[in-house]
Amino acid sequence: MSARVALVMGGGAGTGRATALAFARSGAHVVVADIKEDKAEQTRELIEEAGGKAVAVAANMGLADDIARVMETCQSAFGGLHQVSNNAAQTVPNKPVTELSEADWDRCMGITLKGVWLCMKYQLPLIEASGGGAIVNIASVSGIRGEVLQSAYAAAKGGVITLSKAVAAEYARRGVRVNTVCPGGIETEGMRFYLKSMPEMRERTLNAHAMGRLAKPEEIADAVVYLCSDQASFITGHDLVVDGGVLVRSNVVEL
């Protein structure tokens, strides 16, 4: 293999698309997987228009058969796998914990936590067989501090963080590093729709970040690519918080 092979699960839009493009700019061949095949194809086209190499594949991150098929695509298209961003997640409506339905809980856990476990279950053997590499799972500051009215999502992302640490320890001497990136608010299409539909929340959302703004998807993507690079060769089991200061923002003092 003359180039590293990168995989982005959930690479059809937003941060996932930005990550796929960033991997391509770093010189990697990219496999773009997304539940929406047309979105994955759009990302592939953007990579190839910029001179990179990519393939697109439809996949549900919560289905083992789909993930196994993605691994087959990595092998058949580019000969292996070295770098991964597991980016897909399933949110639920804002509800108090006592009003959250079992179906809401299971749907969130099935993609956001179980999906990450399934992905790593199938990714790790191929990465190891390819000579080693790195996985970055996208968690959230919600998984560190909790989130009002988002108990399922916060619990799932907290699980992603601790699951990643466990796998990092298991594979530390097997040539695979595993880390998480924990973003704050990101300026994605979904976030823009949310803030447009609830304009009263815009200022609160921005003000929750010490920097007074949301992240650009590319800022999260750069963190992922860094953790997968040789520059991060001694980093594993780490949670890289990229939140614009959400966790340090004072609720008392205004600056």
KEKE-3310 file (N, C-alpha, C; in steps of 0.2 Angstrom, whole numbers, plus 5000, padded with zeros to 4 digits):
npx = (5004:5004:4999:4991:4975:4960:4945:4929:4916:4899:4901:4895:4890:4892:4902:4908:4909:4918:4929:4932:4937:4948:4956:4959:4966:4977:4983:4979:4970:4952:4938:4921:4908:4891:4874:4866:4867:4868:4873:4885:4891:4892:4902:4912:4914:4918:4930:4937:4936:4945:4957:4960:4958:4944:4931:4913:4901:4886:4880:4874:4878:4874:4872:4879:4882:4882:4893:4903:4903:4908:4921:4925:4925:4935:4946:4945:4945:4956:4966:4967:4967:4970:4967:4954:4938:4925:4910:4896:4880:4865:4853:4841:4824:4823:4820:4814:4821:4812:4802:4807:4806:4807:4810:4816:4827:4834:4836:4845:4856:4858:4865:4873:4882:4882:4884:4897:4905:4902:4908:4922:4924:4924:4933:4946:4953:4956:4964:4975:4980:4984:4995:4994:4988:4976:4961:4949:4936:4921:4915:4908:4907:4896:4896:4905:4901:4888:4871:4857:4841:4845:4848:4850:4858:4869:4873:4876:4887:4896:4898:4905:4917:4923:4923:4932:4943:4945:4947:4959:4968:4968:4974:4986:4999:4998:4999:4988:4981:4969:4958:4947:4938:4930:4918:4911:4898:4894:4895:4885:4873:4862:4863:4862:4849:4842:4844:4839:4825:4823:4825:4827:4836:4848:4858:4860:4866:4878:4884:4886:4899:4915:4922:4913:4907:4902:4910:4919:4915:4927:4937:4935:4938:4951:4957:4954:4961:4974:4975:4976:4987:5006:5011:5005:5009:5012:5001:4987:4971:4966:4955:4952:4947:4938:4930:4929:4929:4918:4918:4925:4919:4913:4899:4896:4905:4906:4915)
npy = (4994:5010:5022:5028:5022:5028:5028:5035:5034:5039:5049:5057:5070:5087:5086:5074:5074:5084:5078:5068:5074:5081:5070:5066:5077:5075:5065:5053:5038:5037:5030:5032:5031:5030:5031:5037:5035:5043:5055:5051:5048:5061:5066:5058:5063:5076:5074:5068:5077:5086:5080:5069:5051:5041:5030:5027:5020:5013:5012:5007:5011:5004:4991:4975:4968:4977:4985:4975:4974:4986:4985:4975:4983:4992:4984:4978:4989:4997:4990:4988:4995:5010:5022:5029:5037:5036:5042:5043:5046:5045:5056:5061:5067:5082:5078:5076:5064:5055:5055:5050:5038:5020:5016:5027:5028:5015:5017:5028:5022:5011:5016:5026:5022:5007:5006:5011:5002:4990:4995:4996:4983:4976:4984:4984:4971:4972:4984:4980:4970:4977:4983:4992:5007:5020:5024:5036:5040:5049:5058:5068:5084:5082:5069:5070:5079:5077:5081:5092:5086:5078:5064:5051:5053:5059:5049:5039:5044:5046:5033:5030:5036:5029:5016:5018:5020:5008:4999:5006:5002:4988:4987:4994:4988:4982:4989:4998:5013:5022:5035:5048:5062:5076:5086:5103:5113:5113:5120:5115:5109:5103:5110:5123:5123:5120:5131:5141:5137:5139:5153:5160:5152:5154:5164:5160:5148:5151:5158:5149:5144:5148:5155:5161:5157:5144:5128:5127:5114:5109:5112:5102:5091:5093:5090:5076:5071:5074:5066:5054:5054:5052:5062:5061:5049:5044:5045:5038:5032:5044:5059:5071:5087:5098:5111:5125:5131:5127:5119:5126:5138:5152:5153:5163:5175:5187:5190)
npz = (5000:4995:5000:5015:5021:5025:5034:5036:5046:5044:5035:5026:5028:5036:5050:5048:5034:5032:5039:5031:5019:5025:5028:5015:5010:5018:5011:5012:5005:5004:5012:5012:5022:5024:5030:5021:5005:4994:5000:5004:4992:4987:4995:4991:4978:4980:4985:4975:4965:4970:4968:4975:4981:4982:4989:4990:5001:5006:5023:5038:5054:5065:5061:5060:5049:5039:5043:5042:5028:5024:5028:5019:5008:5011:5010:4997:4989:4992:4999:5013:5029:5039:5046:5056:5058:5068:5067:5066:5074:5085:5089:5102:5105:5116:5132:5149:5159:5165:5155:5144:5132:5131:5118:5112:5120:5117:5103:5102:5110:5102:5090:5094:5104:5104:5091:5089:5096:5088:5076:5079:5083:5070:5063:5070:5068:5054:5054:5062:5054:5043:5047:5057:5066:5069:5078:5080:5089:5089:5102:5115:5124:5131:5135:5145:5155:5156:5151:5152:5149:5139:5143:5138:5126:5132:5141:5132:5124:5135:5137:5125:5127:5138:5133:5123:5130:5136:5125:5120:5129:5128:5115:5114:5113:5102:5090:5087:5090:5100:5102:5108:5102:5109:5105:5107:5103:5086:5070:5060:5047:5053:5066:5062:5057:5069:5077:5069:5070:5083:5088:5100:5106:5101:5105:5118:5116:5108:5118:5128:5125:5129:5119:5112:5101:5088:5084:5068:5056:5051:5060:5070:5062:5059:5072:5073:5062:5066:5078:5072:5065:5063:5071:5083:5089:5101:5109:5116:5122:5125:5128:5118:5120:5111:5112:5112:5124:5132:5144:5152:5154:5163:5173:5181:5180:5168:5154)
capx = (5000:5008:4996:4987:4968:4956:4938:4925:4909:4895:4905:4891:4889:4894:4909:4910:4912:4924:4935:4934:4940:4954:4960:4961:4971:4983:4986:4975:4964:4947:4932:4916:4902:4885:4867:4863:4872:4869:4877:4892:4893:4893:4908:4917:4915:4922:4937:4940:4937:4951:4963:4961:4955:4939:4925:4908:4897:4880:4880:4871:4883:4871:4871:4885:4883:4884:4900:4907:4903:4912:4928:4927:4926:4942:4951:4945:4946:4963:4970:4968:4964:4975:4964:4946:4934:4918:4907:4889:4877:4858:4851:4834:4821:4824:4814:4816:4823:4806:4798:4811:4803:4812:4812:4821:4834:4837:4838:4851:4861:4860:4869:4879:4886:4883:4887:4904:4908:4902:4913:4929:4925:4926:4939:4952:4957:4959:4969:4981:4983:4987:5002:4993:4985:4973:4954:4946:4928:4918:4911:4905:4907:4890:4898:4910:4898:4880:4867:4850:4836:4848:4851:4852:4864:4875:4875:4879:4893:4900:4900:4910:4923:4926:4924:4938:4949:4946:4950:4965:4972:4969:4977:4991:5005:4996:4999:4982:4979:4962:4956:4941:4937:4924:4917:4906:4893:4897:4891:4883:4867:4857:4863:4859:4841:4839:4845:4834:4819:4822:4830:4828:4842:4855:4863:4862:4870:4884:4887:4889:4906:4919:4924:4907:4905:4902:4916:4918:4917:4934:4941:4935:4941:4959:4959:4954:4967:4980:4976:4977:4994:5012:5013:5001:5011:5012:4994:4981:4966:4965:4949:4954:4941:4938:4924:4928:4928:4912:4919:4929:4915:4911:4892:4896:4908:4906:4921)
capy = (5000:5016:5027:5026:5021:5031:5027:5039:5031:5045:5054:5060:5077:5090:5085:5068:5076:5088:5074:5064:5079:5082:5064:5066:5082:5073:5061:5046:5036:5038:5026:5036:5027:5034:5028:5040:5033:5049:5060:5048:5049:5068:5067:5055:5067:5082:5072:5066:5084:5090:5076:5063:5045:5039:5026:5028:5014:5014:5008:5008:5010:5000:4984:4972:4966:4983:4986:4970:4975:4992:4982:4972:4988:4995:4979:4977:4996:5000:4985:4988:5001:5013:5028:5028:5041:5034:5049:5043:5046:5046:5060:5060:5073:5085:5076:5074:5057:5051:5055:5047:5031:5014:5015:5032:5026:5010:5020:5032:5018:5007:5019:5031:5018:5000:5007:5012:4995:4986:4997:4994:4975:4974:4988:4982:4966:4974:4989:4977:4966:4982:4986:4996:5013:5023:5025:5041:5040:5056:5058:5075:5086:5080:5063:5071:5083:5076:5086:5092:5084:5073:5059:5045:5055:5060:5042:5035:5047:5044:5026:5030:5038:5024:5011:5019:5019:5001:4997:5008:4998:4982:4987:4998:4985:4979:4994:5002:5018:5023:5041:5052:5069:5078:5093:5107:5115:5113:5124:5110:5110:5102:5115:5129:5122:5120:5138:5145:5136:5141:5159:5162:5148:5156:5168:5156:5142:5154:5161:5143:5143:5154:5159:5165:5154:5137:5126:5125:5106:5108:5112:5096:5087:5094:5087:5069:5069:5075:5060:5048:5055:5050:5067:5059:5042:5042:5047:5033:5032:5051:5062:5078:5091:5103:5114:5132:5133:5125:5116:5131:5144:5154:5154:5169:5180:5189:5193)
capz = (5000:4994:5004:5020:5020:5030:5034:5040:5047:5045:5031:5021:5029:5042:5053:5044:5027:5033:5041:5025:5015:5028:5027:5008:5010:5021:5007:5012:5001:5009:5011:5015:5023:5027:5029:5015:5000:4990:5003:5004:4985:4986:4998:4986:4972:4982:4986:4968:4962:4973:4966:4979:4979:4987:4987:4994:5002:5011:5028:5044:5059:5070:5059:5059:5042:5035:5044:5039:5021:5024:5029:5013:5003:5012:5008:4990:4985:4994:5001:5020:5033:5044:5050:5056:5062:5069:5067:5066:5081:5085:5095:5104:5107:5122:5136:5155:5160:5166:5150:5138:5130:5130:5111:5111:5123:5113:5097:5104:5111:5096:5085:5097:5108:5101:5084:5089:5098:5082:5071:5082:5083:5064:5061:5073:5065:5048:5055:5064:5048:5039:5050:5063:5064:5074:5078:5083:5090:5091:5108:5116:5130:5135:5138:5151:5160:5156:5148:5154:5144:5135:5147:5134:5122:5137:5143:5126:5123:5140:5136:5120:5130:5142:5129:5119:5134:5137:5119:5119:5133:5125:5108:5115:5111:5095:5085:5086:5095:5101:5106:5107:5101:5112:5103:5109:5098:5079:5065:5055:5044:5059:5071:5059:5057:5076:5079:5065:5072:5090:5088:5107:5109:5097:5109:5124:5113:5107:5125:5132:5123:5131:5113:5110:5094:5087:5080:5061:5056:5049:5066:5073:5057:5060:5078:5071:5058:5070:5082:5068:5062:5066:5076:5089:5089:5108:5112:5116:5127:5127:5126:5116:5121:5106:5113:5112:5131:5135:5150:5157:5154:5169:5174:5186:5178:5161:5152)
cpx = (5004:5005:4992:4979:4964:4949:4934:4918:4904:4899:4901:4889:4892:4901:4912:4913:4918:4930:4937:4939:4947:4959:4963:4966:4978:4987:4983:4970:4958:4941:4927:4910:4897:4879:4864:4868:4873:4873:4884:4895:4895:4900:4914:4919:4919:4929:4941:4941:4943:4957:4964:4957:4950:4934:4920:4904:4892:4881:4877:4875:4880:4870:4878:4887:4885:4891:4905:4908:4908:4920:4930:4928:4933:4947:4951:4947:4954:4968:4971:4965:4969:4972:4957:4944:4927:4914:4899:4886:4869:4856:4843:4831:4823:4818:4817:4817:4817:4801:4801:4808:4809:4814:4817:4827:4837:4839:4844:4857:4863:4865:4875:4884:4887:4886:4895:4908:4908:4907:4920:4929:4927:4932:4946:4956:4960:4965:4976:4984:4986:4993:5001:4990:4981:4965:4953:4938:4926:4913:4908:4907:4901:4891:4903:4906:4891:4877:4860:4845:4839:4852:4854:4858:4870:4878:4879:4886:4898:4903:4905:4917:4927:4927:4930:4944:4951:4950:4957:4970:4974:4974:4984:4998:5003:4996:4993:4981:4972:4961:4949:4942:4930:4923:4911:4901:4897:4892:4889:4876:4861:4857:4860:4851:4838:4839:4840:4827:4817:4827:4832:4834:4848:4860:4865:4867:4877:4888:4889:4896:4910:4921:4919:4905:4905:4909:4914:4919:4924:4939:4941:4938:4949:4961:4959:4960:4973:4981:4977:4984:5000:5014:5010:5003:5011:5006:4989:4977:4965:4958:4951:4947:4942:4931:4923:4927:4922:4913:4923:4925:4912:4903:4891:4899:4908:4912:4920)
cpy = (5006:5022:5024:5026:5023:5029:5032:5036:5037:5050:5058:5068:5080:5088:5079:5069:5080:5084:5070:5068:5080:5076:5064:5071:5080:5067:5054:5045:5035:5033:5030:5032:5031:5030:5031:5039:5039:5054:5057:5049:5056:5069:5064:5060:5073:5080:5071:5073:5088:5086:5070:5057:5043:5034:5028:5021:5016:5010:5011:5007:5005:4993:4981:4970:4971:4985:4982:4971:4981:4990:4979:4977:4991:4990:4979:4984:4998:4996:4985:4994:5003:5018:5028:5034:5038:5040:5049:5043:5047:5050:5058:5067:5076:5083:5075:5066:5052:5050:5052:5039:5026:5014:5021:5030:5020:5012:5024:5027:5013:5009:5022:5027:5011:5001:5007:5006:4991:4988:4995:4986:4973:4978:4986:4977:4968:4979:4985:4973:4971:4985:4991:5003:5016:5024:5031:5041:5047:5055:5065:5077:5084:5073:5064:5074:5081:5082:5086:5090:5080:5068:5053:5047:5056:5053:5038:5038:5046:5037:5025:5032:5032:5018:5012:5018:5012:4998:4999:5004:4991:4981:4991:4995:4981:4983:4998:5007:5020:5029:5043:5059:5071:5085:5096:5107:5115:5116:5119:5112:5109:5107:5121:5129:5123:5127:5143:5144:5138:5147:5161:5158:5150:5159:5164:5150:5145:5156:5155:5142:5149:5158:5163:5163:5147:5135:5125:5117:5105:5108:5106:5091:5087:5090:5079:5067:5069:5068:5054:5048:5053:5056:5065:5052:5040:5044:5041:5034:5039:5054:5070:5082:5097:5107:5121:5135:5132:5123:5121:5138:5146:5155:5160:5175:5181:5192:5197)
cpz = (5000:4998:5010:5018:5026:5029:5038:5040:5048:5041:5026:5022:5035:5044:5049:5038:5028:5035:5035:5020:5018:5028:5020:5007:5013:5017:5007:5007:5006:5007:5015:5016:5026:5026:5023:5010:4996:4993:5003:4997:4984:4989:4994:4981:4974:4983:4979:4964:4964:4972:4970:4977:4984:4984:4992:4995:5007:5016:5034:5050:5064:5068:5057:5052:5037:5036:5041:5031:5019:5024:5023:5008:5004:5009:5000:4986:4986:4997:5009:5023:5039:5049:5050:5060:5062:5071:5068:5073:5080:5091:5096:5105:5114:5127:5143:5155:5161:5160:5143:5138:5130:5123:5109:5114:5119:5106:5097:5105:5106:5091:5089:5101:5105:5094:5084:5091:5092:5077:5073:5081:5076:5061:5064:5070:5058:5049:5057:5058:5043:5041:5055:5061:5070:5073:5082:5084:5092:5097:5109:5123:5134:5138:5144:5157:5161:5152:5149:5148:5139:5138:5143:5130:5126:5139:5138:5124:5129:5140:5130:5123:5134:5138:5125:5123:5135:5131:5118:5123:5130:5119:5109:5113:5105:5089:5083:5092:5095:5105:5104:5106:5104:5110:5107:5104:5091:5074:5059:5052:5050:5064:5069:5059:5064:5078:5076:5068:5079:5091:5095:5110:5106:5102:5115:5122:5112:5114:5129:5131:5125:5125:5110:5103:5094:5083:5072:5060:5054:5055:5070:5069:5058:5066:5077:5067:5062:5074:5078:5065:5066:5072:5083:5091:5096:5112:5111:5122:5130:5125:5125:5116:5116:5107:5114:5119:5134:5143:5155:5157:5160:5169:5178:5183:5171:5159:5145)
residu = (MET:SER:ALA:ARG:VAL:ALA:LEU:VAL:MET:GLY:GLY:GLY:ALA:GLY:THR:GLY:ARG:ALA:THR:ALA:LEU:ALA:PHE:ALA:ARG:SER:GLY:ALA:HIS:VAL:VAL:VAL:ALA:ASP:ILE:LYS:GLU:ASP:LYS:ALA:GLU:GLN:THR:ARG:GLU:LEU:ILE:GLU:GLU:ALA:GLY:GLY:LYS:ALA:VAL:ALA:VAL:ALA:ALA:ASN:MET:GLY:LEU:ALA:ASP:ASP:ILE:ALA:ARG:VAL:MET:GLU:THR:CYS:GLN:SER:ALA:PHE:GLY:GLY:LEU:HIS:GLN:VAL:SER:ASN:ASN:ALA:ALA:GLN:THR:VAL:PRO:ASN:LYS:PRO:VAL:THR:GLU:LEU:SER:GLU:ALA:ASP:TRP:ASP:ARG:CYS:MET:GLY:ILE:THR:LEU:LYS:GLY:VAL:TRP:LEU:CYS:MET:LYS:TYR:GLN:LEU:PRO:LEU:ILE:GLU:ALA:SER:GLY:GLY:GLY:ALA:ILE:VAL:ASN:ILE:ALA:SER:VAL:SER:GLY:ILE:ARG:GLY:GLU:VAL:LEU:GLN:SER:ALA:TYR:ALA:ALA:ALA:LYS:GLY:GLY:VAL:ILE:THR:LEU:SER:LYS:ALA:VAL:ALA:ALA:GLU:TYR:ALA:ARG:ARG:GLY:VAL:ARG:VAL:ASN:THR:VAL:CYS:PRO:GLY:GLY:ILE:GLU:THR:GLU:GLY:MET:ARG:PHE:TYR:LEU:LYS:SER:MET:PRO:GLU:MET:ARG:GLU:ARG:THR:LEU:ASN:ALA:HIS:ALA:MET:GLY:ARG:LEU:ALA:LYS:PRO:GLU:GLU:ILE:ALA:ASP:ALA:VAL:VAL:TYR:LEU:CYS:SER:ASP:GLN:ALA:SER:PHE:ILE:THR:GLY:HIS:ASP:LEU:VAL:VAL:ASP:GLY:GLY:VAL:LEU:VAL:ARG:SER:ASN:VAL:VAL:GLU:LEU)
# end
